[in-house]
Amino acid sequence: MSTRRSAGPARQETIRQPDPAAPPLPYLLAQEAQRKALKPRKPRPARKPAADPRLSPTQERGLEAEAQARLYLQARGVIVFAANLRGKTGEIDLVCRDGGTLVFVEVRQRRSRACGGAAASVTRAKQVRIIRTAQCLLPGIVRQYLGGQPLPCRFDVIALESDGIQWLKQAFSL
């Protein structure tokens, strides 16, 4: 025969019944959210400006190179729509129209031709990033600059080196 001992007196749990006079839970949650929204908040301090808003020398040279490229293209009849357009995957240096073609331009600058020069610095990975960014930005560009009428696209590179500017039309494609 086995005898079982109980650990103590049996507990009787009471289940609380919801108060029929209390409002339903979703109503209470909404009411609490409204109360918090209307609660006066402490004013946040204004954002502090960046410690030094000046550009680095490299960034300054890059902006100068893009300005040179813009003038170079405009002197050859190219209409420049925008510069430094940012998308989810990167940035397009210049967006232009050359006749009946929409042109995405990558501007590269190198001081010397060591390691292949400026044009060689546009690697396949960089090309893919530019193409993806152009695909993301294309609908907005067509709407804003082309009146909704799409044009054929091409990808050019402007290479600035110590001996001059080189314009590589159709430098890469999809």
Residue pairs with C-beta under 8 A, 6 or more apart in sequence:
22 28
23 31
55 63
61 109
62 107
62 109
65 107
65 108
65 109
65 160
66 83
66 84
66 93
66 94
66 107
68 160
68 165
69 93
69 94
69 105
69 107
69 158
69 160
69 165
70 80
70 83
70 94
72 158
72 165
72 167
73 80
73 94
73 96
73 98
73 105
73 158
73 167
74 80
76 167
77 98
78 96
78 97
78 98
78 103
79 96
79 97
79 98
80 94
80 95
80 96
81 95
81 96
81 97
81 141
81 145
82 92
82 94
82 95
82 141
82 145
83 93
83 94
83 95
84 91
84 92
84 93
85 91
85 92
85 95
85 133
85 137
85 141
87 132
87 133
87 134
87 136
87 137
88 133
88 136
89 129
89 132
89 133
89 136
90 129
90 130
90 132
90 133
91 133
92 104
92 105
92 106
92 130
92 133
92 134
92 137
93 105
93 106
93 107
94 103
94 104
94 105
94 107
94 158
95 102
95 103
95 104
95 105
95 137
95 141
95 145
96 102
96 103
96 105
97 103
97 145
97 146
97 151
100 151
100 152
101 151
101 152
101 153
101 154
102 141
102 142
102 146
102 150
102 151
102 152
102 153
102 154
103 153
103 154
103 155
103 156
104 130
104 134
104 153
104 154
104 155
104 156
105 155
105 156
105 157
105 158
106 122
106 126
106 130
106 155
106 156
106 157
106 158
106 171
107 157
107 158
107 160
108 118
108 119
108 121
108 122
108 157
108 158
108 159
108 160
109 118
109 159
109 160
109 161
110 117
110 118
110 121
110 159
110 160
110 161
111 161
111 162
112 161
112 162
113 161
115 121
117 159
117 161
118 157
118 159
118 160
118 161
118 166
119 157
119 159
119 166
119 168
119 171
122 157
122 171
122 172
127 155
127 172
130 155
131 155
131 172
131 174
134 153
134 155
138 150
138 153
142 148
142 149
142 150
142 151
154 169
154 170
154 173
155 170
155 171
155 172
155 173
156 167
156 168
156 169
156 170
156 171
157 167
157 168
157 171
157 172
158 165
158 166
158 167
158 168
159 165
159 166
159 168
